Structure formats: C-alpha cells, structure tokens
Amino acid sequence: MRTIEEYAPIIGRSATDELFFLGEKLRGKSVQNINSTAVGGGVAEILTQMIPLLQQLGVDARWDVIKGNDRFFAVTKKFHNGLHGADVEVTDEEFEYFLEVNRQNASEMVFGDIVYIHDPQPIALIEKRDGNKWIWRCHIDFSQPNQRIWKFLEQFTIRYDSAVFSAPAFARQLPIKQVLIAPSIDPLSDKNKDLPEDVVNSMFERFGIDRRRPVVTQISRFDYLKDPLGVIKAYKLAKRHVDMQLVLAGGGATDDPEGPQIMAEVKEASEHDKDIFVLFLPPASDLEINALQRGSTVVLQKSLKEGFGLTVSEALWKSKPIIAGAVGGIPLQVAHKYSGILTHSIEGTAYWIKQLICEPEYARRLGENGREHIKNNFLITRHIRDYLILFHSLFHSDEITVL
C-alpha cells in the first residue's frame, strides 16, 4: 500500500502536509462512497486508489457497491447512453424498476455522515436521507442529455447538498451548489509507475506485437461511445500512407451489458488484418496497460462522448503523443497541437496518425508538454485535496465558498 509521503517527490512536501491538515479537519466524520461496480471503469479505479489514502489522512472513508441484476443494469445502460445524447426509449416500467432496486438497496444500507453517490445508478438512494450530508458525483458527459431521462433524475439531484461535475459544459440549472472537480490518475500505481524497458518489450512479445514497427493503441472499454469501429476505419486510412500496427485493448464492467457484443463487432471488423490486435484485458491488467501505452508510438482515445477519459491522462503522464476526440473532459487535458491532438472525425484522426508517425520530434514534444500538464492538474493528490475541501465545506460553508 502506498503512503502519502511517497508522493512528496512528485508534488512537494508542502502539498502533502496540506493534505494531512485538511484530513485532520474531517476527523470524526465518516465518508461513504457508493457506486454500481467494484471493478471496471474509471470510477472503481479511482475509489480503489483513493479510499486507502483518505484513511491515511485520518478520514473515516469507506466504499459500498449497490446490488443489481441484468435487468437493472440494462436500464441504467439506457440511462448512460441517453444522458450522452443517444436516442433511447425508457418505459415507465423501467423507471419504476430502477426505483425498486434503489429502494431495496437503501433498505439494506446504513449511511455515513457524508454520503457520496457516484453516477445515476444509485442516485435514488437519496430518498432515505436522514439528517446527513449528500453529494451526487456525475462522471459522465452531461452536455446534451436526453431530456426525459434527465427530468427523471433531476427530482433526486435537487435533494442533494452538492453536485460535482468533471467539466464546465456538464453543469445543469440546479438549485444546489455545483462544483467542478476533474478526475485523476495515480502516478505510483501499477498502471502508471515507471517500467523497465525489458518489461515493456516482454509484454509486446507476449501479445505478438512488433515494436520495430509503429504501434498505434487505444485502450478503453469496448463501448460504442469509445468508437472502436471508427478507430479501425481511421487506421485503415492512415495505413495507406504509413506502415503501422493497431492495438485495441480493454475490458468491461459489471454494470455494462453491451461490452461483449461490441467486442465481437470489433473482432469481425479486424479479422482479416494481421496488424490489428484486439486484446481483452481483465480488471487486474494494470501492468499490461502500462506497458502497452509506454511501448506505443501514438495513443488514441477517439471517443464520441466522454465524461473525462482517464486513459488520456495515463498516456500523457507517460509522455506519449495522443490523438483524442474533442469531447467531454478531454479538452481539459489536451491543448490542441501543444499537449496533444484533438480531432472531430475519422479522416482527421487518420491524418494526425500519419503526421505523428512521420514527425517523431513533434510527437515527442507533444508528449513532454502533456506530461507536465498532467503533473500540474490531474494527479490523485490534487483530486484528494479537492474532495477534502468539498467535504469540509458541507459543514463550514461560511469558511469555504469557492473551489
């Protein structure tokens, strides 16, 4: 287990001392995080890393996962897609079943002093509020939500003390306090720590990928909104001009029932090309992801919608040149042509793949600028600081009014 002191060489001793000071202010208060999955996806990853560090700071932090069956997660996947702007239809019966599952979970839970709800799946637990403080944390792209779904969720959102979003474009017209807190990566985790070159090489050999030739990689869940089929099209366009290999690697989450179907479509679209590697990575594949990102020539994140896109931060922390969709929280991480490349189309993605492979010095500078930006803005220690200030503000709003 990592200690807070281990981050001092990266962020400075004064920054770690501040975290202990803020943690002490919350002594005696319990903070209960609740989401819908223990593995898979950025929320579970952040909580896995953050809870032990909060506890080191003296915060009584814990994490609970709501229970749901296939029907429940099929409904919440509709919510997810609809809130990202997809044309979906949710029936009255599905809304009612969503509430039924939330109420059943609430009846089995004992809530803490601060209840921190992550995303829509457990949002209706607020019905059991009893004198404590509640925060709703939205990790998804809320810029163009399906209005019927949003109106259903809004009736619960307005009962919270605060709502937290990842980017300014996601904010809603709400009668409660809204806070901007971007997600983060842990620079000392297995997914992001430095790796010896021989470890990277051995991982590429294991997957049969030739590092002597350019490698373009996208690592993400197999999800339509990550546009893996669009990545394959961009790769094929770029390969008309440059030699390259494509890696599409990722896994799934227990609350995402669409993953296996999308992965099957990806495999079908790539089955006749020996230079496309479709890799299913189980939840414990942090070292594999680290090595694949470090050994790649270019990293992609061609999202069509994105709450934040932690894989962008991961790649930039490793000083890799990245090409990413200009959506959601990605532009917070990538300044176009300075710390990476933002694109809006398959053709644009293909163009920049070709350019970065052919201009390695420019690609190197993008990666260096990107690493510095992540260091200054998107590491877990900054994230913890923001959370501690937010928690403190719930009880002392007269002392802390701006984050």
N, C-alpha and C positions, 0 to 999 in steps of 0.2 A: 504494500500500500504506500502510495506517495504521500509525502508530508508537505505542508505549506512552505516550509523553509526551502525545499528543493526548487521552488520557483523563483527564489530571490536572485540567482544569477541571470535570469531572463528579464524579470520586471523590476528588480531593485529591492533592497531591504526595506526602504520606506513604504513601498507598496504592500509588502507582506505584513508589516507592522500595522498598517491601516486596516487590513482585513481582520486581524485579531482584535483591534479596537472596536470595530463595528460588530464583530461577533459577540463581544462582551456585552454590548448594549442589548442583545436579544436573549441573554441568559435568563432561563426560566420560562421562555416561550417555546411552544412546540410548533414546528412547521411540517405539515403533512402534504406531500405531493401526491397527486392522483392522476393516472393516465390509463390508457387502454391496452398497453402491451409492455411486457418486461424485456423483450428482445426485438431487434429490427427497427430501423429508422433512427432519426436524429434525436427525438425526444428521449427514448430509452437510453441511448448512448450518453447524452448529456447528464441525465439523472444518475446513471451508474457511476459516472466520474465525479459528480458534484456532491452527492449525499455524504460520502466519507470525508470530503474536505470541509463541508459545513460542520460536520460533527467535530472535527479537529478544532474548529474555531469556537467551540462551546455551544453551538446551536443544536437544539434537540430536533434534528431533521429526520424524517422518515419518508417512505415511498410505498404507496399501495397501488394495486392494479385492479381495475374493475373486471368483473366476470361477464362474459357474453358468449353466445353461441353463434353458429354460422349465420343464422337469420339476422341477428343483431348487427354483426359486422358487415353484412351485405347492405343493410340500411345505412350504417354510418359511412360506408364507402360511397353510397349515393350522396350523402351529405358532403363528403370530401370533394367529390367531383363537381357537384353543383355549386359549392362555395368557390371553386376555382373557375366558375363560369360555364361549365358544361351543361348541356340541355338534358336534364334528367327529370323524371317524374316520381315524386314521393307521395304515396297514398296516405289517406287519413289513418288507415290501419297500421301503416308502417310508423307514422309519427307516434301513435298510441303504443305500439310495441316498444319503441325506443324509450318512452317514458316508463313503461312497465319494468324494463330491465334496469333502468336507473333507480327506480324506487326500490326494487328488490336489493340492489347493491347497497343503497343508502340504509336499508333496514339492518344490514349486517355490519355496518361500519361505526366506529367511534371516531369522531372528528377532533382534530387538534385545535390549538389556539389560532393558527393561521392555516387555512385550507387553500392549497394552490392547485387549481384544476387545469389540466393541460388538454387543450383542443375540445372539439364538440362532443366527443363520445361520452364523457362523464358530466357534461355541463348541467344537467338537470338535478344533480345531487344537491344543488343549492336549495332545493325545496325543504331539506332537512336542517337548514341553517338555524342555529340556536345560540345567538349571542357572540359567536366568534367572528374572525375576520376572513373574508373570502376574496380570492383573486382568480380571475379567469385569464389564462395564458393561451393566446391564439398563435400557433406556429405556422399556419398556412397562409397562402396568398388570398387576401380578402378584398382585392381591388375591384372585382366585378362579380359579387356573389349572386347566386340565384335568389331572387327576392323572396320567394315563398319560404325557402329553407331558412334564409336569414331572419325573416319575421318570426318564424317559429322559435329560433334560438334566441332572438333578441329579448323575448319575455323573461328568459332566465338571466341573460347577460346583465340587464339593468338592476338585478338584485345583488350583484357583486359590489364589493368596495372599490375595486380597480380592475381594469382590463389592460393586458400587456400585449403589444404587437411588435413584430420584428422590423417593420418598415413604415415610414410615414403614410404611404399610399394605402395601407390596410386599415387605417383608423376609420371609425364609424361615428355617426352622430349619436352620442350616448350621454345620458345624464350623470354618468360616473366618471371618475378620474381615469384618463388613459395615459399609459406610459410606454415609451419606446425603449425596448431592450433587445439588442441583437443577440442571437445565439453565439456559440463559441466552440473552439476546439481545445483539447488538452495537449499541449506541446510535448508532454512527457509520457503520454500513453503509448501503447504498443503500435497504434495506428500512425502516430506522428513523430515518435522519437527517431533519432539518427540511427541508420542501419549501415553496417559494413558493406562494402561493395560486393564482397563474395556472397553475402546473404541475398542481396538483390539478384545477382547473377544466378544463384541456385534456384531461386523462385521462378525466374523466367525459364530456366531449363526444365523445371518441373512441369510447366504448362506448355512446353514446346514452342515458346516464342523466341525468335531470333533477335537478340539485342544489337546485332551488327547492322540491322536494317531499322529504319524509322518505325517507331511504335506510337500509335495514337490510341488513347484509352479513355473510356467513360466508365466510371464506377458509380452505380446508383441502383436503387430498387428497380425491378422490372415493372414499370408503370407507364401508361400511355403518356402521362404528363412529362415524363423524362425523355420522351420521343426517341426511343432506341431505334425504331424503324427509320426515322429521319436521319439519325446518325449513320446508319448503313448507307443511305442514299448519298449523304454528303461524302462519305468515304469513297464511294464508287466514282463520284465526280472528280474528287481530288486525285484519285489513283490514275486517272488518265494522264496526269502530268508528273506525278512523283511516285516513286516506289515507297510502299508503306504497308504496315500491318495494323489491324484494328482489334482492340480488346474491348468487349462489352462484359463487364463483370459486376455482379451484385447478388443480392439475395431477396428475401421477402420479409414480411412482418405478419404476426399472427392476426392483426386486425385488417389485413389487406387480402381479400379473396381473389383479386384479379391477377395476381402475380404469375401463377403457373401458366395461365392462358397466354399472357403477353410474352413470357419467355419462350413458349412453344412457337409463337409467331416470329420471334426474333431468330430462333434456330432455323425455321423454314426459310426465312429471307436470306440466310447466310450459308446454307448448307453446301452450296456449290463453289464456295470460295475458301481455299485452304489458308488464306491470310486473315480470315476473321475468326477470332477466338471468343466464343460465348461461354463464360465461366459462371457457374452458380457457386456463390460463396456463402457458407453458413454463418450464423452470427458471430462465431469465435474466430473470424478470419482477419483480425486486425493486422497481423504481420504480413499476410498476403496482400492486403490492400496497400499497406505502406510500401512494400517492395514494388508493386505494380505501378504506383504513382511515381516513385523515385526513379524507376528504370524507364519510364516513358519519355518519348521525345516531346509530345504535346498531350495535354489533358483536356478533355471536353466535358461540358455539362450543358447539353443542348436542351434545356428544359423549356417547355411551352408555358408552364406556370410553375412558380416556385415560392415557397414560404421564405426560405433563406438560401438553402443549398450549401450545407456544410462541406461537401466534397470540394467546393471551390476553395474554401479556406484551407482545407487539408493540402490541396495541391500547391497553393501559393506558399504555404508555410515551408514546403519542400523546394521552393524556388523554381517551380515548374511553370512554363508558359501555358496559360489556359485560354480556351475559347469557350464562351458561355452565352446562353440566351439572355437577352437584356430584359429579364422579367423578375418580378418579386423582389427579394432581397439581394439578388446577385449584383446589381449595380452599386450597392453599398460596399461590396468587396472589390469590384473591378472598375477601375477608371480606364476607359477605352483608350487603347494604344499607349497606356502608361504602366498599369499593373496587370494588364491582360487585354483580351479582345472580347467585345460584346457583339453579338450577331442577332439578326432577326429572321433569318431564312436558311434553308438548306444550302442554297447557292452561296450565300455569304459565308457560311461555315466552311464549305469546301474551299472557297477562295483563301481563307485565312489558314486553313490546314496547309495548303500548298505554300503559302508565304512563309510561315514559321518554320517549316521543314527546310525550305530553301535559304532562309536567313537566320542561321543559328545564333549569331551575335545579338541580333534584335530580340530573338526569343529569350536569350539569356538575361538581357536587361529587363524585359518584362517580368521574368521570374524573380529577379532580385528586388525590384520595386514592390512586387506583390508580397514577398515575404516580410518586408519592413512594414507594409500596411497592416498585415495580419498581426504582427507583433504588437503594434500600437493600438489595435482596436478590437481584435476578435479572439483573444485568448481567454481561457476559463477563469483566470483570476479577475479580469475586468468584469466578467459575467457575474461572478460571485459578489463582487463589490456592488454592482447594480442591484442584485437581489436583496442584499443585506440592507441597503438604503431604502428600498421599497418596503421591505418588511417593517423596518423601524418607522417609516412614515405612516403606517397604518395606525400606530399608537401615538405618534407625535407629529401630526400633520402641521402643527404650528411651527415646528423646528425645521422640517424638510419639506419644501414645496415644489422643488424642481429637480428632475433627474437629468 
